[in-house]
Amino acid sequence: MGRRSRKRMSLPGERRPGAPRAAESGEGDSPLAEDHAGARRREPAARPPVSGQRPLGLRPRKERPPAPWGRFPLVELCVLLALIIGGIGLASGGNRGTLLIVCAAALGSLAGIQQAIHDHFTGYRSHTLVLSGAVAMVLATVIAFVVPSSPVWLVLVIAVIVFAAAAWWLQSSFRRRSGGYVVR
């Protein structure tokens, strides 16, 4: 059996490569179009969107909101500093190098979390899972260090509960600030 090729459907008003122009073919404003076999078919009429419903892919895009400190590139400078400190830590080695690498990872993570918080709470982008994961991880770390005798399964259960509660709260918060969007 041979392979069959499918003809690409064209949208109303779209011109296929190699097809004659509307003025040349005499189609003009006619709702009828001629297909490959010469038969006439009716083009579907465009449906008006249902009120309160946004068409997919046509969400309004707005620019990123300004940071509270203005045009100063604080996040970018923190990431650059974390890269420099991490490079120095890799080059030095030993206990000092390990400490520098950990500090660089912490500084870079703080810069990323700050950007995620800013984007999320201004309604620009949803970072629900990142932020709720960060909250759960910080709480699990604090519990593990404050109560070192606590069982691991208990710390994990508490972290999962905190993750779920934070995700629910962050999602509802983003929905309020973004004008009803769940994800943007």
C-alpha positions as CSV (number, residue, x, y, z in Angstrom):
1,M,0.0,0.0,0.0
2,G,1.2,3.4,-0.8
3,R,1.1,6.5,1.4
4,R,-1.6,8.9,0.9
5,S,-0.9,12.6,1.1
6,R,-3.4,14.8,2.8
7,K,-4.3,18.2,1.4
8,R,-3.7,21.0,3.9
9,M,-6.9,22.8,4.7
10,S,-6.7,26.5,4.1
11,L,-8.3,29.1,6.3
12,P,-10.7,31.6,4.8
13,G,-8.7,34.4,3.2
14,E,-5.5,32.4,3.2
15,R,-3.8,31.8,-0.1
16,R,-2.1,28.4,-0.7
17,P,1.2,28.4,-2.5
18,G,0.7,27.9,-6.2
19,A,-3.0,28.7,-6.0
20,P,-4.3,31.6,-8.1
21,R,-5.0,34.9,-6.4
22,A,-8.6,35.7,-5.6
23,A,-8.8,38.4,-8.2
24,E,-7.4,36.1,-10.8
25,S,-9.7,33.2,-10.0
26,G,-12.8,35.3,-9.6
27,E,-13.5,34.1,-6.1
28,G,-13.5,37.6,-4.5
29,D,-15.9,37.9,-1.6
30,S,-17.9,34.7,-2.4
31,P,-18.5,32.4,0.5
32,L,-18.1,29.5,-1.9
33,A,-14.7,28.2,-2.7
34,E,-13.5,25.7,-5.3
35,D,-11.6,22.7,-4.0
36,H,-9.1,20.5,-5.8
37,A,-11.6,18.4,-7.7
38,G,-13.5,21.4,-8.9
39,A,-16.5,20.9,-6.7
40,R,-17.8,23.8,-4.7
41,R,-17.9,23.7,-1.0
42,R,-19.1,26.2,1.6
43,E,-16.5,27.7,3.8
44,P,-17.4,27.7,7.5
45,A,-18.5,31.0,8.9
46,A,-16.5,32.4,11.8
47,R,-18.3,31.9,15.1
48,P,-18.4,34.8,17.5
49,P,-16.7,34.0,20.8
50,V,-19.1,33.2,23.7
51,S,-19.2,36.0,26.1
52,G,-16.8,35.6,29.0
53,Q,-14.7,33.1,27.0
54,R,-11.2,33.9,25.8
55,P,-10.0,32.3,22.5
56,L,-7.0,30.0,23.1
57,G,-3.7,31.5,22.2
58,L,-5.0,35.1,22.1
59,R,-4.4,36.1,25.7
60,P,-3.5,39.7,26.2
61,R,0.2,40.0,26.7
62,K,1.4,42.8,28.9
63,E,4.9,43.8,29.7
64,R,6.7,42.6,32.8
65,P,5.8,45.0,35.7
66,P,8.6,47.1,37.0
67,A,10.5,46.0,40.0
68,P,10.0,47.8,43.3
69,W,13.6,49.2,43.1
70,G,13.0,50.6,39.6
71,R,15.3,49.9,36.6
72,F,18.3,48.8,38.8
73,P,19.2,45.3,37.7
74,L,19.4,43.8,41.2
75,V,18.4,40.2,40.2
76,E,20.9,40.1,37.3
77,L,23.7,41.4,39.5
78,C,22.9,38.8,42.2
79,V,23.1,36.0,39.6
80,L,26.4,37.4,38.3
81,L,27.8,37.6,41.8
82,A,26.7,34.0,42.4
83,L,28.4,32.8,39.3
84,I,31.7,34.6,40.2
85,I,31.6,33.2,43.8
86,G,30.8,29.7,42.5
87,G,33.8,30.0,40.0
88,I,36.1,31.0,42.8
89,G,34.8,28.2,45.0
90,L,35.5,25.6,42.2
91,A,39.0,27.0,41.7
92,S,39.9,27.1,45.4
93,G,38.7,23.6,46.5
94,G,38.7,22.2,50.0
95,N,36.4,23.4,52.8
96,R,36.6,27.0,51.7
97,G,35.7,26.1,48.1
98,T,32.7,24.0,49.3
99,L,31.5,26.9,51.5
100,L,31.8,29.3,48.6
101,I,29.8,27.0,46.2
102,V,27.1,26.6,48.8
103,C,26.9,30.4,49.2
104,A,26.8,30.9,45.5
105,A,23.9,28.4,45.2
106,A,22.0,30.1,48.0
107,L,22.5,33.6,46.4
108,G,21.5,32.4,43.0
109,S,18.4,30.6,44.4
110,L,17.4,33.8,46.3
111,A,17.6,35.8,43.1
112,G,15.4,33.3,41.3
113,I,12.9,33.1,44.1
114,Q,12.7,36.9,44.3
115,Q,11.9,37.0,40.6
116,A,9.3,34.3,40.9
117,I,7.6,36.1,43.8
118,H,7.6,39.4,41.9
119,D,6.1,37.8,38.8
120,H,3.6,35.7,40.7
121,F,2.2,38.4,42.9
122,T,1.9,41.0,40.2
123,G,-0.1,38.6,38.1
124,Y,2.4,38.4,35.3
125,R,3.4,34.7,35.4
126,S,2.2,31.9,37.7
127,H,5.0,30.3,39.7
128,T,2.7,28.4,42.1
129,L,4.7,25.1,42.1
130,V,8.1,26.7,42.5
131,L,7.0,28.9,45.4
132,S,5.0,26.2,47.2
133,G,7.9,23.8,46.8
134,A,10.3,26.4,48.2
135,V,8.0,27.0,51.2
136,A,7.8,23.2,51.9
137,M,11.5,22.7,51.5
138,V,12.4,25.5,53.9
139,L,9.9,24.2,56.5
140,A,11.2,20.6,56.2
141,T,14.8,21.9,56.6
142,V,13.9,23.9,59.7
143,I,12.1,20.9,61.2
144,A,15.0,18.6,60.5
145,F,17.5,20.9,62.1
146,V,15.4,22.0,65.1
147,V,14.1,18.5,65.9
148,P,16.8,16.2,64.7
149,S,15.2,13.1,66.3
150,S,12.0,13.5,64.2
151,P,11.3,10.6,61.8
152,V,11.9,11.3,58.1
153,W,8.4,10.1,57.2
154,L,6.8,12.7,59.6
155,V,8.9,15.5,58.1
156,L,7.9,14.4,54.5
157,V,4.2,14.2,55.5
158,I,4.3,17.7,57.0
159,A,6.2,19.0,53.9
160,V,3.5,17.5,51.5
161,I,0.7,19.1,53.6
162,V,2.4,22.5,53.6
163,F,3.1,22.1,49.8
164,A,-0.6,21.5,49.1
165,A,-1.8,24.3,51.3
166,A,0.7,26.8,49.9
167,A,-0.1,25.7,46.3
168,W,-3.8,26.2,46.9
169,W,-3.3,29.7,48.5
170,L,-0.8,30.8,45.8
171,Q,-3.1,29.6,43.0
172,S,-6.0,31.6,44.3
173,S,-3.8,34.6,44.9
174,F,-2.5,34.5,41.3
175,R,-6.1,34.1,40.0
176,R,-7.2,37.3,41.8
177,R,-4.2,39.3,40.6
178,S,-4.2,38.2,37.0
179,G,-7.8,38.8,36.3
180,G,-9.0,35.2,36.4
181,Y,-6.2,33.4,34.7
182,V,-5.0,30.1,36.3
183,V,-1.8,30.0,34.3
184,R,-0.2,32.7,32.2
